[in-house]
Amino acid sequence: MLVGGEMSYASTDQMVGNISHTVPGACGTTHSISRLGIPSTVMADGPAGVRISPFREDDDATYYCTAFPIGTALASTWNTEIVRNVGKAMGVEAREYGLDIILAPALNIQRDPLCGRNFEYYSEDPLLSGKMAAAMVQGIQSQGVGTALKHFAVNNQETKRVANQANLTRRALYEIYLKGFEIAVKEAGPWAVMTSYNYVNGVYASESYDLLETVLRQRWGFDGMVMTDWFGGDDPVRQMIAGNDLLMPGRQIQYDRILQAVMAGELGMEVIDRNVRRILSFVFKTNSFNDYAHSDSPDLSYSADVALEAAKESVILLKNDGLALPLSDGGKRVALFGNTSYDYISGGTGSGDVNEAYTVSLYDGLKNRKFRVFRRLASSYRKYIRTEAAKIVPDYEKNPLYDFLCHPRINEYEVNSRLLKRSARVNDAALVTIGRNSGEHADRVVNEDFNLKDCELKLIRDVCSVFHKAGKPVIVILNVGGVVEMSSWKDMPDAILLAWHGGQEAGDAVAAVLTGETNPSGHLPVTVPASYFQCPTADNFPYDHGADVQEILHNVLDVRGKSNELRNVDFTDYEEDIYVGYRYYDTFDVTPAYPFGHGLSYTDFRYRDLLIERSEDHFVISLYVENIGDVTGKDVVQLYLSRPVADRPEKELIGFKKTPELLPGEATHIAFRIPYEMLAFFDEKSNGMLISPDSHTFHIGKSSADIELSATVEPVICMELLKYPDILSPEKNIHILKP
Ligand code: GLC
C-alpha cells in the first residue's frame, strides 16, 4: 500500500494494480484495496497544465488540456490573483478528466540560469516563489483536486539529479531553499509534498527524517502526505522511517524490502501505520474516493481565456527606446523575422510539458489583430522551417523518450540582403523573435544556448542595420524558458519584450502587447546576468563538459582568478550561500544586464507619501502609487528590507503588490503588514532566528536596482525567536562567499 502503481515508466518490477486504462497518460496511481473500499487515486503532472494523453484507443474523443504560461512566466505577473485563477482552471480540467492530484507547483529556486527545469520554477527569490506557489495550490485545491509541492528540496540542477550531493549551509537552506516551501505549506495547505531526488547535506531528501518530520511536519505543521519523485531515493526502509509515506511509482522490490524489514523487526508497524494513515487521509479527500462523476469535457474555452489573460500579464517590457512600442495603428505593416515567430514555443519539455490542442504563434497573433505581416518574408520562413525541421524529426523519433526530450532548434533562416532591404522599404517595423527551449533530464549550456548563436546575432544586427537606415523600429521578442545573454546585443533594437513560454495563447498575448491593447506589467522574477560567468554560481554549477570547457576555463580564470578546477557533477557546493540572484548582484556591486524586478510600462508611476506605522508586533508600511502617464496600466510595487547586520545581502524582498489597473492620473493606496519576525535572519552560531537590535531600512522599488523611496525605523524590541535543532548541517566545510 505504501507504493503506488505506475503508468508511464516501463519497468519489469513495477507493482500490479495500476489503472492506466482510467486516465491514459496520467503519470501514476495509488493502489486500490477493494475489500476495504479503498479506490485507486490518479496523479498527473504538471506546473503549466494537466499532462495526459490527448487520444485514447478506440475512442474518437480528444482529451486535450490547456497549456498555461510556464511557472517563470506566471511569476513575472507578480499577481497572485492571476496565478490563483490559473490554478482554478487547471483544477477544473484535472477534476473533469478524473484526476485526483496535480503534481505541481514546482518551486525550486532558480539558482543558476543553466538549470534545465528553471522554466517550471518561479524565481530566484524565495518570497516570490512561495507566494506564487501558495496561490497555485489555493487555486487548484479550490476545485477539489490536490497538489504536490515539488521538489522538496534543493533540487536546482538536472545534471546527475538522482544522486547529486547538494552541500549548503543551514542559513542558505532555511532562508533560500526551504523558505518558499514553508510559505506555501503554511499559507495554502497542499495535500502533498514531493521529495526531490538529490541528497541534502549527505542524506537523500526522501530519506531525511530531519527534513520531512522535524522541519516539514513539526516546525511548519504540514499534515499532508509525502511522496517520492519517480524512482527517487534508495532505501525504502529509511524512506518509511523518514516519513516519506508514498513511494512512486512503486516497485515490487520496495514492497518486498518493507515487508521483510517489518517481519524482521527492523521496521516497526507504528511507522507503517503512521504513513498509511497519511496516505488514507489523502485518499479520503479525493474525487475517486468520493465517486465524483467526472465529465471528461472541461470547458477548455474558459481555460483558454484564463491562459490568455495570464500570458498578457506575464510579458515583460525590458526596453522601449523612443517609444517604439506600442506600434501605432498605422504601423500595422510588419516584417516578421526569426524562425520562432512562426514556430512558437508554448512551454518546456519533460513532465512539465502539456499536450495542448494548438499554440497561437506570434504570426497567428498578429494576423488575429489585423496586422499586415509581410507575406514574401513569411512564406520564405515557413518554407525554410518546413524543409529544415523535416531533417531533424527522424533522429528523434527513434528515441523512446521522443516526446519527453527537448528537440534541437534549426538554425536561423538566412534572409538575403535583397529581401531584407525590401522588407525595410515596405514595412513600418521589424519584429525578431529568438526562441529557446529546455526541459527535464538535461541542463542548458553556455554556448549557443545561454549565449545566442552567431546566426541569431547576425539576424538581429542585420535587421537593425537595414531598418534603422530606413528609419524604422526593430523589436526583439524573447520566446524563452530561461534567461539568455543580452548585453552583447540589447543596445541594437529599439525595444525588447521578454515573453517567456506564454502557453498555447502566447501569440495573441504578445500581439496584444505590441498593439497596446495590453499595457505590459510583467516584471523580472530573475536577474538577467550580463554574462554567464558573472553569475555567483558560475564556478560550481555542473557544466556540460562538451564544447564549453575551454571557454569556462578561460572565463573562470579571468573572472574569478580561482583555480580552474571544474566542479565534480556528483556534488554541488552552494558556495554562493544566500547570495543568490539580486542578493549577490546588489551586495557585490555587480551590474547585470537587467535587474531582478525590472519591467517597463507604456505609462509611468510615481510613489509618494511613504508612511511607516508600528504596533506591538508589526509594521504597516503604506504609500500611494499614482499613474502619471497617459495610458491605463498596472504596476508592481516591491518592498525590500536592509538589515543592519554584517554578511547580509544589501536588501531582500519582503513584500510585493500588483496594483489594480490605474487610469491616467489615478492613485491607489498600498499597504504592507510586516510582522516583526520578518526582520529575523538565521544565525548559524546561535542556531536560531535573530533580529538585530539596530535600525532597519525599508525600500520601495520598481526593481532591486531602482529604489524610489526608503525609510529607516528604530529598533524593534528584541524577541526570543524560534531556535532550530542542530540538524541538516553540511557534512563538509563549504568555502562560502562573503561580502
Ligand atoms: C519526474 C519529475 C517530477 C514528475 C514525476 C512524474 O521525474 O521529476 O517533477 O512529477 O517524474 O512525472
Residues whose N, C-alpha, C, O or C-beta is under 5 A from the ligand:
A	BS01	GLC	C27 D45 L103 D229 W230 S351
